[in-house]
């Protein structure tokens, strides 16, 4: 779906960048009364096209706004996260785009009200071609033929190509973007390494995928942010950025990074991202009895762990059931996580009510010391803001569990994305699961919660929990239950690494 950039040494080759160059040239010659300055802006695939247009830009291109562009479809965007396949999204998108010459209605295939049940009934991924696609969908076949991070995926990613800042660039992301949150943060990071002229900027707001354009941005699901954040962005950031670069009007009053700090519900200006000043690294440790604390367990403490049985035949749903194809997708990241409370295959640790605000700004990383009785495993970690039971601003949110970070890591890729390896059964292994970015305040009186599980269905495909060379070709007999242990003591104390902002002195 994403055509790789051309080799710049081949002057006869074409790609999306050369198409953009030719389009700009045509517009300059055929649109009357233009001032010779061109801007590009897009969301999602349109943002990816915008970035492509920046690689070898037309001299008239003076501003680029890429909003939620994917940067790497295997590492962290639409189709995979850290090796795990995004099943429902990949299946439905490939069918919608490639099963006919027109946009196809996926409910013609997924004919159950609860897609969770339908995907469970599908069985192993090999049944997708056997029962429905019959090897006719190019993207699905690419998923099957390239399960690992090989040259097919690497040549599509932006990492090799973003080695200079060619035009003023505004990178835009949403904290609860259900499709491409990794991408804009990664593109900003790649460009920032070469931004000697201060042309590369970042904006992150409390939005889902495209939310900066479609709504006023005051609410997402039941969560109220206290102001019309999308309108603020469009009026005070986007319009001013384009007016300055395309028409020479106004001033460019943009910080290096502008983020909306959720919890406190205020826009924050940063001179660097991630923030460097007044930020300290802290560790939030898993404790006995489901407790969570910034106090580390004693290093000499005996080995201790919490455990659960992960059953691929009864996976944890990623959102409330029924999982309807036509609704719920845009807001599932802000759903109340209490719907998985007390499932025996979800572990939970929670702090006491906070005595002071805890401001987390930067990149949160889960450090998991865990073992499995199988030879492969997925690890899903969620960091959650638990509201007080009596929440005066909105009593309906009493006890609400708001996920502010969550992602999956496929255990077979713990040492290499390119060459997966079996996990040694029952051996404690360290996993680092990084979340792209956060700027959130856990308010006084709230609690911080961490959940760990091994299935997140059907947004993530089921890991057989028995190592196979290619999960897309796994058989029903490959799937097995596994006993999972998450360690929380001694040298194997699992924790969440948090960049905590300290008050300015």
C-alpha positions, 0 to 999 in steps of 0.5 A: 500500500505504501510505495517505497521512495525511489533511489535518488541516484536514478534520475529517471525513477518515479515515486510519490515525491516526483509525482508531487513535484510534477503536480506543484509545477502544473499548479504554478503554471495553471492556477491564476494569480498564485503567489508562487508559494505552496503548502501541503497538508494531510491526515493519515495516508494524506500525511504520508503523501505529504512527507513523501513530497518533502523528500525531494521538494519542489522549490515552491514548497514552503510548508508541510503539515503531516497529521498522523502520518505512518512512519513504519507499518511493522514497528508501530503504525496501522498493521503491526505493533512491535511484531504483533499483527493488528488483525481486525484493522489489517483484515478489514482495511485490506478487504475494504480497499482491495476486494473490488474496484470500489470501496467494499463493505466489510460487513459482507464478510463479518456478518456477526454483530460481535466481531470478537465472536466472528474473528474467534470463529475464523480460527488461525489466520491461514483461514482468511485466504482459505475461506475468504480472500483466496490469495486475491488481496495483495496486502493480505498476501504481503502480511502472510509472506513477510511476517518479520521485519524484512526488507519489504517493511524496512524499505517502506519505513521513513527511517532511511529517508528522513535525513534532512529537513527540507521545508518548515514542517508541522508534525501533528499527533493525537494522544488517543490516535487508534491508528497512527500515533507512533508515526508522527512522533517518529517522523518528528524524532528523525527530522529533529536529528537534522534540524539545524535551522529550527524548521521542525515542530511537534503538536500533540493534542487529546485527539483520536485519528483525525480528531483535530479536523472533525470536531471541536475537540472538547470531548473524546468519548466521555472525557471532557478536556475543558476547552475546544482543543481542535478549534484552538489548533486549527485557529492558533496553530495550523492557520498561523503556520500556513499564513506565515509561510505561504502569505508572509502574514503574522509571526510564527509563535510556535515552541519546539513542541506544543502538547496538551497536558491531559489531566491538567487540561492545558496547553504546554510549550516545550523547548525540547521533546521529550522535555529535558528540563525539570524532569527526573526518571522515576520507577513505579514498581509492581508490589505484592497484593496488587500494589504499585509504588515508587518505592523499590522492593528490597534487592535481597528479597526472595523471588516473587511473582504474580501469574495467570493462564493465557488461553488463546481460545478465550482471549481478552477483548480489547474493548467492550463487547459486542465489538461492532464493526461500524461503531466504537473504533474511534473511541476504544482507547478512552473506554473505561478499562473496568470491563476487564476487571477481575478476569483471571487472565489480567493482572492489575497493580494499583497505587494508593490515592496520590497525595500530590499531582504526578506529572508524566511528560516524555516517553514511558517504558514498561520494563517487564520481567516475565516468564511463560510456560510456552515458547512464544507469548505476547505481553500487553501493558496498560498504564491507567489513570483511576479516577476517585470513586466520588468525582465531583466534576462528573459523578458518572466518571466515578472510579473511571479507568482511563488508559493513558498508555497501552501497547503490545510486544511479541515475545519472539522478537525480544532480541531481534525484529528481523529474526524471531526466536523461541522463548525458553519455557519458564525462564525469566526474560526482560521485555521493554515496551515503550510508548511513543509519548505522554504528557499527563497529570495523575491528579491528587486523589487519583490512583495509577494502575498498571494492567498486564495481559497476553491477549488483546483481541481481535485488534491483535491476532492471537499468539499460538504461544507455541513458537512457529516460523510464521503465525500467519500459517499456524494450524489450530493444533499449534495454539496452546494455553500458557502459564504466565508469570510476572516477577516483582522482586529482587533482581527481577522487579518489574516496573514502569519507567516514567519521566516525571516533571518536577516543579520549576525551582 
